[in-house]
Amino acid sequence: MTLGTPPYSPRSVTILGSTGSVGQNAVELIDYHQGQFTVEAVTAHRNVALLAAQALKLRAKLAVIADPDLYPSLCQALAGSGIKAAAGEEAVIEAALYPAELVVAALVGSVGLKPCLTAIERGAILAFANKEVLVSAGDLVMQQVKKNGATLLPIDSEHNAIFQIYDPHQRDHIRRIILTASGGPFRTWSREAMAAAQPDQALRHPNWSMGAKITIDSATMMNKGLEIIEAHYLFGLAAAKIDVVIHPQSIIHSMLEYEDGSILAELGAPDMRTPIAHALAWPRRMSSTSSKLDLLTIADLQFFAPDLVKFPALNLARNCLLAGGAAPTIMNAANEIAVAAFLARQIGFAEITALVDQALNKIPNCALTSLEDILAIDFATRQTTLALIKQT
């Protein structure tokens, strides 16, 4: 039975960050399954032309551009369509309030925190790709999910893989989660060569086509560090039960090992349309435009332990999870600023993780009890990290 076949009615969807890599894939899948979805709202940061084209194609009710200066351009592009145009941070939050059953959160970084919490607080299904939300505000997010009866569906391939094979009734019998990592573009590089790497080299991911920020995070392996923290909150397991293994082929997206010795894995081509399709259709299934995996063409599957000296971000993230409090929030905010600085050629590649470490040492850890606390620490960290960059 397909998603939209009776007795099922079309699923209503909002896409926050529709012009990014994940957002564009979601739009493609929704358009492919015409009649099975209706679109409440789409949002973008600055890409007015693509946002307007998507809103028109999907017949969305609302289109929001986050940059208020671009509001006139959006209005002009949507003139006569009947689609409401809006702009600014509050308008993005308004989009999350629109009555979509499922909200795709494809915003980059902790900027997605308020819209995601807004969707959660009205009990929506949140299919999220921006793991930074759980990293910076994991306790608060999970409290609100439980309080409001919301559902979290991870879109990033590793956690989506675990979600598909995870049985919460057997959680006490899980020995460990095994998150796989490609190793990024610098897996075989020396530390010296990595230190001299330029942005264009760091953006050449060997397997995945992703946005700039997550691609740089993959190159430093901070992305996998963020995923350790995300897995802790999503699946309720201690840091000691979450491992990382390098798997260069990116065919096995993650694994669960149970205490009886069984290891369950989810396999697929390295194509984000697969986990996005899973989330859009959940709890059912639907066809996808993603690449198909042909097991007969796979020569071999390789696995290696991560090099924690070359990729210190892994231990940094694990230590932040163990420290708790504001540490993950500080780490995430500092990393966002450091990655932006590297892409702007203000710092070198090796300085990304070094700056995060400096920020963690400079800003005292503390308990976070509210959204206001989280936002205050996030802001202070960004200012501190920017000041550290000026000193380099």
N, C-alpha and C positions, 0 to 999 in steps of 0.2 A: 504494500500500500504506500503510495507516495504521500508526501507531507500534506499537500493541500486537498487530497481526495476525501470526500465525505466519509465518516462524520467529522472530519477535521476541517476547521475554517482556516483561511489564510492567517499566517502568523504575522503580527505587527512588530516592526523592527525600527530602532533608531540606531544610527551609526555615528558615534563620536570620533572624529578624525577620519572622515571618509576619503580624504585625498592622499593619505599615506599608503604605504605598501599593504598593510593588513586591510585598511579601509577599502582600497581599490579591489582587492581580492573578494571582499565581502560583497561589494557592489556587483562585481562580475557574477558571482554565484546567485545572488538574488535576481538579477536580470535574466540569468539562464533558466531559473525556475519561475517564470512569469505565471502569475495567478496563485502562487503558493505563499507570497509575502505581500504585505502592504508596508509602506515606509512612512513613519511619522516625521522623522527629522534626520537631517544630515548636517555635520559641522566640519569646519576646516580652520586652519590657522591663518593662512594667507592666500591660498590658491583659489582665487575667485572663479576663474574660468572653468576649472575642473569641477569645483563645487556646484556651480550653476548647471553645468552639463549633467552631473549626476542627479541633482534634484529634479531636473526636467525628465531625465530618462526614467527615474524611479517613481515619478509623480509624488514626491514628498510633500508633506504639508508645511514644513518649516525648513529653511536653510539658514545656517548661522556661520558667519565669518568672525573669528575671534578678534581680529585686528579691526577696531572701530573705524580707522581711516579708510577701510575698503568697503564700508557699508554702501556708499553711493554706487560703486561699481557693481555690487551684488544686486542692488535694486534694479539697476539698468538691465543687467543680464536676465533677470527674472520678470521683467515688466510684461504684464498681460497674461502671465501664466497662472495666476491665482495662488502661487506659492508665497507664503509669508517669508520675508527677509528680516534678519536681525543680526546684531553685531555686539561683540564685547563678551567679557567673562560671564556676566550674569545671564546673557542670552544662551551661552553654552549650557549653563545650569538649567535654564528654562527648557532646553532641548531634552535634557535628561528627565525632566518632569512630564514630558508628553507621554500619553498612555500607551507606550509600546510594551508588549509583553516581554520582549527581549531587547536589551541594549548592548550593542557591540562597542566596547571601550577600546579604541585603537589610538588614543592620544599618547603622545610621547612624554614620558617623565611624570613627575609628581604633579604637574599641572592637571592631571586627570583625577586628582583626589576628590575635589569637591563634586564634580559631576558624577563620579562613580558612587560616592556616598549618597548623593541625591537619588540616584536610581535604586540603590539598595534600600534606602529608607522608605520607598514606596513599594517595596516587596517585589521588584522586577527580577527577571533572570538577567544576570550580568555576565556576558561573554567577554572576558577581558584579556587583552594582550599586553597592557602596560603593567608589568610586574612591579614597577616602582611604587604603585599604590599600596600593595601589600607589604613591601619592604619598609616604606616610610611610616605606615600606619596600620600594621598588621593586627594588633590587639583591638584597636578601635573598629576596624573594618569587620573583623570576625564577630565582635559583639553586636554590631548593627545587623549583620546578616542573620544572626540567631534571633535577635529581638524582632525583626520585621519579616521573617519568613522568606527572605530573599534566597536566590540560588546563584552560586558562583560557578561559572564554567570557564576553565582556563583554555585559552586559544594557543598560547605558545606551545610548540610541538612536544616538548618534554613533559610538561604537566598535563597536557591533554592526553598524552600516552598513558601516564599514571592514572588519570581519571578513568580512562576506559577499562583498565584492568584492576582497579582498586576496589576491594570489598570492605566497606567500613565495619562490617560485622566480624571481620577477621583481622582487624587492626592490631590486636594484641599478639597476633601470630606472625606479624611482619618482622623479618630480620633486618631488612634495610630497603630503602629506595636507591636505585642506581640511576643517576642522571647521566646521560651520555652527552659528550661534547665533541664537536669536530676537531677542536684544537685551533680553529681559525686559520688565518693566512700565515701565521708565524710559528706554527707547530714545530717545524724543522729548523727554524732560524736560531742562530746563537744569540745570547743576551746582548752582545755587542752590536750585532746587526739590527736587532729589534730596537735598540736605543736610538739608532739613526733612521728608523723607518719614517716615511712621510705619509701624510693622510691618504694619498691616492693608493699607496701600497696596503695600508691597513683596511681600506674599504673594499679590497678584492677578496671577498669571502669565497672559499673554494666550493661551497655547496649551496648556500642559501642566498636568495635575493631579498634583502631587507633594507630598512631605512638606515641612515648614516649613524645615528646614535647607537642602535643595537649592534650594528656591524663593528663599530669600534669597541663596544663592550665585549663582543666575541673575540676580538683580537687581543684584548688584555685578559680575557677570561673573567672579567668582572661580571659579565652576563651570567655565567654559571654560578658565581658567588651570590648574585641576586636570586637565582633560582633555588639555591639551597634554603635561603630564608623564606622564599615563597612556598616551597614544598612543606616547610615546617608548619606554616599557618594553614595551608590548604588541607593537609592530610594528618595533622596533629601528631607528628613524630619528632622526637628529639634530634638535635643536630648530629649526634653520634650515629643515628640510623639513616643518615642521608649521605651517600657517597657520590663521587664523580669519577667517570672513566672516559678516557679519550677513545672515540670511535670515529676515525677519519671519514668513513663512507656515509655517515649520517643516515643509515638505513634503519637501525634499531633506535627508536626515539627516546626510550627509557625502559627500565625494568623494575620489577618488584621481586624480591627474594623472600620467601617464607621460611619459617623455622624448620619445615620438613625437608628443605633442600630444593624445593621447586622454585624456578625462576620464570616469571611470566614477562613477556615482552610485547610491545606494539611495534610493528614494522610498517614502513611505507617509504615512498620516494620523498626526498627532501623538498617538499612543496607545501607552502603554508595553506593552500586551498583545502587540503585534507582536514586539518584540525578545525579550520573555519567552517567547513561544511558540516562537520560533526556537531559543532556548537549551534549552528543555525537550525539544524533539524532536531536536536536533542529534545526528548529522549528517543526519538525515532532516528531513521537514517534517510539520506537522500543521495542521489547521484552527484558526482562532482566533476568539474572540468580539470581536476588535478592530474598530474603525471601518474601513470600506472607503474607499479613495481613489478618487474619481471625477474623472478628469482633465478631463472636459468642464465641470465646475463651477468649475475654477480659472481665475480671470480672468488672473492674471499671477504670475510669480515674481520677487521683487525681491532684490537683493544690494547690500550696502554694506560699506565698510571700517569696522571698529570704531573708535570714538572713544577713543583711548588716554589722553586727558586726563580725560574723564568717567569712564572705567573703568580706573583705574591697576592693578587687580588682574591684568590680562593681562600687562603687562610685568613686574610683580612676580613672577609665577609663572614666566615665561620666564627671568628672571634667576636664580631659584632653581634651575631645571633646569640652567642653564649653570654655576652655582657648585658644584652637586653636594654631596656630603657630607650634613651635617645640615640644610642649608637648606630642602629641601622638607618635611622632618619638622617643622621649626620653623614654617614657613609654615602647614602644615595644622593643627597644634595651636593656634596663635594664632588662626587663623580660626574654628575650632570654638568657642573661648571667646568671641571677639568677636561671632559671630552669636548665640550664646545671650544675651549681654549686650544686644544690640540688641532681640531678641525680648522681653526682660524690661524694656525701656525704660530701661536703665541708661546707654546711650550712643546717639548719633545715628547715622544711616545712614552718613554720610561717615567716621565714626570707625572703622568696621569695618576697611576696608583700611588706614587710618592706623595702627591698633593692630598689625596684622600687620607693617607696615613697621617700627614701633618695636621689636617683639619681635625681628625679624631683625637690627636694628642693635645690640640690647642683648645678645643671646646669641651668643657666638663660634661660628663654623662649625667643624666638626671631622669627622673620618672616623667612619663608623658600621660596625662590623664584626660586630655580633651583635644579636640581638633585645633583649638587655639594654641595649645602647647606645641602641637606638631608643626603648625604653620610658623610659629615664632622661631623654633629651632631650625626649621628649614631655611627661613629667611636669614637668620644669623649665620648659618653655615655658608650660605652662598656669598654673603658679604665677606666673611673671613677668608674664604677660598679665593675670591677675587683679589683681596689684599695680598694674599700669599703669592698669587701669580705676578702681581706688580713688583714683588720683591725679587723675583727670579731673574 
